[in-house]
Amino acid sequence: MLPQIFVIGATGRTGQLVVEEALKQGHTVTALARKPTNTLPQHENLTIATGDPCKASDVETALRRLNASTPVMIISTLGQTRASGNSWAAPTSPPRLMDASAQAVLAACQAVRDSVTVQKIVVMSMFGVGDSFTQLNFLMRFVMRHSNMAQTLEDQNLVDGTVRANGSVPFVLVRPAMLTFGDAAPIKVHGGEGKGAGFMPSVSAKSVARFMVEAAANGEFDNKTVVVTN
């Protein structure tokens, strides 16, 4: 039996693709959203749960509504937002949005242990987080340090530490290279540092979505951090 997929950040660009991919692969999917949305497809195997991903009580309530007899895999694509795609555009998210959500989700996982089996959390990070920063080219390092991407990098580094230290829920930390709008294509998986990824690597959001759903369903990358490129 396929595991249930519980998606955090489902209304974002990659989150929507994760939902579509999970449904395509036959999973039953629950998407947590702050308010009702029409950005997600109507599907008999999709449930939209209303709640704040930064509130452990909201996450817990949504998890307790799942089928207790089927394992749950959580996929988080929650990300910082800015006024535009420009790296220097003003942030529109709280500074620690993603880490607040990671802490809330992990707290909820502990709270529901009596009734729901959460087997894994797969988190979308980014190339440049943690020990992969030194593998970025000098231009990207400058942008990460001096633009408003710095807020995203700081938050992602906090998430990285929170997820690794949780000690109870297996994880996969996925560090995509620069996201593109191309079709899904074969993924190249690098170690957590991203050695060998190249000078300006990229990966399509569709490829990342497919990889995250597959990483949730199998154990190949459990408790690992990987940089992914096309």
CORMOZI-V759427 format. One record per run of one state. SS is the DSSP state (A for helix, B for strand, O for the rest). FROM is the first residue (numbers start at 0). TO is the last residue. Records with the same first field share a line. If there is no record, write none. Layout:
# CORMOZI-V759427
SS = FROM-TO, FROM-TO
This chain:
# CORMOZI-V759427
O = 0-2, 8-11, 24-27, 33-44, 50-54, 64-70, 76-80, 82-89, 91-95, 111-116, 124-128, 135-136, 146-147, 165-169, 176-176, 180-186, 190-200, 217-222, 229-229
B = 3-7, 28-32, 45-49, 71-75, 81-81, 90-90, 117-123, 170-175, 177-179, 187-189, 201-203, 223-228
A = 12-23, 55-63, 96-110, 129-134, 137-145, 148-164, 204-216
